[in-house]
Amino acid sequence: MARSLLGLQLTHDTEAGRVIVALTEVEAYNGADDPASHAWRGRTPRNAVMFGPPGHLYVYFSYGLHWCANVVCGPPGLASAVLLRAGRVVEGLDLARVRRGSGIADSALARGPACLTRALGVDGRQDGVDLGSGGPLALRAGDPVSVVAAAGPRVGVSRAVDRPWRFWVPGDQTVTAYKRSPRAGPDPQ
């Protein structure tokens, strides 16, 4: 499922305007079978959306600093989700700049999960939103990725670090650089 999200567009219409981001980088998390997943130890009030129907947005506050967003992709009751890591702003550049700062390069406006949510104006109020309902926050078809997606280890996780569940559009400037978590131990390569 994660690979198929590349190239799709996440659109958010707010009172301030519309921002659309084409997804260029994602990471998969597989619930109870994945010690890096928020759902690994079971259902909690924080991760409850992950156990719901696919196509909903799971939004959480990370490290007390910023919001991150995931698309739920498993059947109800089996938590799995795909973290939206990066994208290219294709509409609403001026509004994304207001939200992120005027000195940010276009390629960096939605690079990284926290930057992506900030550029889109997504926060905890969107936790659980159905992305296919036709509402102000929606996941829509975009330009299909015409190249084979690259795959590699996830960024910043300290468990299940070598699972190649991060997918990105090769050569796209909006993709984040790989950074292994210092808690994961030395990189075997």
C-alpha positions as CSV (number, residue, x, y, z in Angstrom):
1,M,0.0,0.0,0.0
2,A,2.8,2.5,0.9
3,R,4.3,2.5,-2.7
4,S,0.9,3.2,-4.2
5,L,0.6,6.5,-2.2
6,L,3.6,8.0,-4.0
7,G,2.3,10.6,-6.5
8,L,-1.1,10.9,-4.9
9,Q,-2.1,14.4,-3.8
10,L,-3.2,15.4,-0.3
11,T,-5.4,18.5,-0.5
12,H,-6.4,20.6,2.5
13,D,-8.9,23.4,2.1
14,T,-9.0,25.8,5.0
15,E,-10.3,29.4,5.6
16,A,-6.8,30.6,4.7
17,G,-6.9,28.8,1.4
18,R,-5.9,25.5,-0.3
19,V,-2.6,23.7,-0.2
20,I,-2.0,20.5,-2.3
21,V,1.0,18.3,-1.7
22,A,2.0,15.5,-4.1
23,L,3.5,12.7,-1.9
24,T,7.1,11.8,-2.6
25,E,8.1,9.8,0.4
26,V,6.3,7.5,2.8
27,E,7.0,4.8,5.5
28,A,5.0,1.7,6.4
29,Y,4.1,0.6,9.9
30,N,2.5,-2.8,10.5
31,G,0.8,-2.7,13.9
32,A,1.3,-5.7,16.2
33,D,3.9,-7.2,13.9
34,D,6.1,-4.1,14.0
35,P,7.9,-3.0,17.1
36,A,8.4,0.5,15.6
37,S,4.6,1.0,15.2
38,H,2.5,3.0,17.7
39,A,0.1,0.0,17.7
40,W,2.7,-2.6,18.6
41,R,1.5,-2.9,22.2
42,G,-2.1,-2.6,21.4
43,R,-4.9,-0.1,21.1
44,T,-4.7,3.1,23.1
45,P,-6.7,6.4,22.9
46,R,-3.7,7.9,21.0
47,N,-3.5,5.2,18.3
48,A,-7.2,4.2,18.1
49,V,-7.6,5.6,14.6
50,M,-5.0,3.1,13.3
51,F,-7.4,0.2,14.3
52,G,-10.3,1.7,12.2
53,P,-11.2,1.6,8.6
54,P,-8.6,2.3,5.9
55,G,-8.4,5.7,4.2
56,H,-8.6,7.6,7.5
57,L,-5.9,10.0,8.7
58,Y,-4.1,9.1,12.0
59,V,-2.5,12.3,13.3
60,Y,-0.3,12.4,16.4
61,F,1.8,14.9,18.3
62,S,5.5,13.8,18.1
63,Y,8.0,14.5,20.9
64,G,5.8,17.3,22.2
65,L,6.9,19.5,19.2
66,H,5.0,18.8,16.0
67,W,2.2,16.9,14.2
68,C,2.7,13.9,12.0
69,A,0.1,12.2,9.7
70,N,-0.4,8.6,8.6
71,V,-2.9,7.0,6.2
72,V,-4.6,4.0,7.8
73,C,-4.4,1.1,5.4
74,G,-5.3,-2.1,7.2
75,P,-8.8,-3.6,7.6
76,P,-10.7,-2.5,10.7
77,G,-9.3,-4.1,13.8
78,L,-5.8,-4.7,12.4
79,A,-3.7,-1.6,12.9
80,S,-1.4,-0.5,10.1
81,A,-0.6,2.9,8.6
82,V,1.7,4.7,6.3
83,L,3.5,7.8,7.6
84,L,3.5,10.7,5.1
85,R,7.1,11.7,5.2
86,A,7.5,14.3,2.4
87,G,5.9,15.9,-0.6
88,R,6.1,18.6,-3.3
89,V,3.7,21.6,-2.9
90,V,1.8,21.7,-6.2
91,E,-0.7,24.3,-5.2
92,G,-0.8,27.0,-2.5
93,L,2.9,27.8,-2.4
94,D,2.3,31.2,-0.8
95,L,0.2,29.8,2.0
96,A,2.6,26.9,2.6
97,R,5.4,29.6,2.9
98,V,3.3,31.6,5.4
99,R,2.9,28.4,7.5
100,R,6.6,27.3,7.2
101,G,8.5,30.6,6.9
102,S,9.5,32.8,4.1
103,G,13.1,31.7,3.9
104,I,12.3,28.0,3.1
105,A,13.1,26.7,-0.3
106,D,10.2,25.3,-2.3
107,S,11.7,21.9,-2.2
108,A,11.8,22.0,1.6
109,L,8.3,23.3,2.3
110,A,6.9,19.8,2.9
111,R,10.2,17.8,3.4
112,G,9.9,15.8,6.5
113,P,6.7,14.6,8.3
114,A,6.3,17.7,10.5
115,C,7.0,20.1,7.7
116,L,4.4,18.3,5.5
117,T,1.7,18.7,8.1
118,R,2.6,22.3,8.8
119,A,2.6,23.2,5.1
120,L,-0.8,21.7,4.8
121,G,-2.2,23.1,8.0
122,V,-2.9,19.7,9.5
123,D,-2.9,19.2,13.3
124,G,-4.7,17.0,15.8
125,R,-8.1,18.3,14.8
126,Q,-7.8,16.2,11.6
127,D,-7.1,12.9,13.5
128,G,-9.6,10.3,12.2
129,V,-10.7,12.3,9.1
130,D,-11.9,10.1,6.2
131,L,-9.7,11.1,3.3
132,G,-12.2,9.8,0.7
133,S,-15.3,11.6,2.0
134,G,-15.0,14.6,-0.2
135,G,-14.3,16.9,2.8
136,P,-11.8,19.7,3.1
137,L,-8.9,17.2,3.7
138,A,-8.7,14.6,0.9
139,L,-6.4,12.2,-0.8
140,R,-6.8,12.3,-4.5
141,A,-5.2,10.9,-7.7
142,G,-2.2,12.9,-8.9
143,D,0.5,12.2,-11.4
144,P,1.3,8.5,-11.2
145,V,4.9,7.9,-10.3
146,S,6.5,6.9,-13.6
147,V,9.7,5.4,-12.1
148,V,10.2,2.5,-9.8
149,A,10.0,3.7,-6.2
150,A,13.2,3.3,-4.2
151,A,13.0,1.4,-0.9
152,G,15.2,1.4,2.2
153,P,15.2,1.4,6.0
154,R,12.9,3.8,7.8
155,V,14.2,7.1,9.2
156,G,14.7,7.6,13.0
157,V,13.3,4.4,14.4
158,S,15.1,2.5,17.1
159,R,13.4,-0.9,16.6
160,A,13.0,-3.0,13.4
161,V,15.4,-0.5,11.9
162,D,16.5,-2.5,8.9
163,R,13.0,-3.2,7.4
164,P,13.0,-1.6,4.0
165,W,9.6,0.0,4.5
166,R,10.5,3.5,3.5
167,F,9.6,4.3,-0.1
168,W,10.4,7.4,-2.1
169,V,10.6,8.9,-5.6
170,P,14.3,8.6,-6.6
171,G,16.1,11.9,-7.3
172,D,13.2,14.1,-6.1
173,Q,14.5,17.1,-4.1
174,T,11.7,17.0,-1.6
175,V,12.7,13.6,-0.2
176,T,14.4,13.6,3.2
177,A,18.0,12.4,3.7
178,Y,18.2,9.0,5.4
179,K,19.2,9.3,9.1
180,R,19.5,6.3,11.3
181,S,18.4,6.8,14.9
182,P,21.3,6.8,17.3
183,R,19.2,4.5,19.6
184,A,19.3,1.9,16.8
185,G,23.0,1.2,17.2
186,P,25.6,1.4,14.5
187,D,24.7,1.1,10.8
188,P,25.9,-2.4,9.6
189,Q,26.8,-0.9,6.2
